[in-house]
Amino acid sequence: MAALPRRLLSHPSRPVLTVFGHVERARVYSIRPRGLGPQLRPFRNLLSRVLKGEPVGHATKDLSDRFTASSAQLNLLLDPSDPEKRPPEAEEAALWVE
């Protein structure tokens, strides 16, 4: 974890309760998935919900929904019972990164 979030979380007088951060190198895929324009709504909704005082778990709902949809799509394409259905390597790699 970076120094700033660490300091904010451990501040002696009033620590913050949550720090949001992007930890992987593939962060561009979460903002601009392949074949689509920028997808900023989940990030805007997250910030809007947090600023309204909603619980963090609920505020991240849109991001969780996107992850769930991507995971389901990848699971369908990588079904071991149907090896013929496997996508080309480049497409599979892009799905894993996304």
Secondary structure, DSSP 8 states (H G I E B T S, - for coil): --HHHHHHHT-SS---S------STTHHHHHS-TTS----HHHHHHHHHHHTT--HHHHTHHHHHHHHHHHHHHHHHT-TT-GGG---HHHHHHHHH-
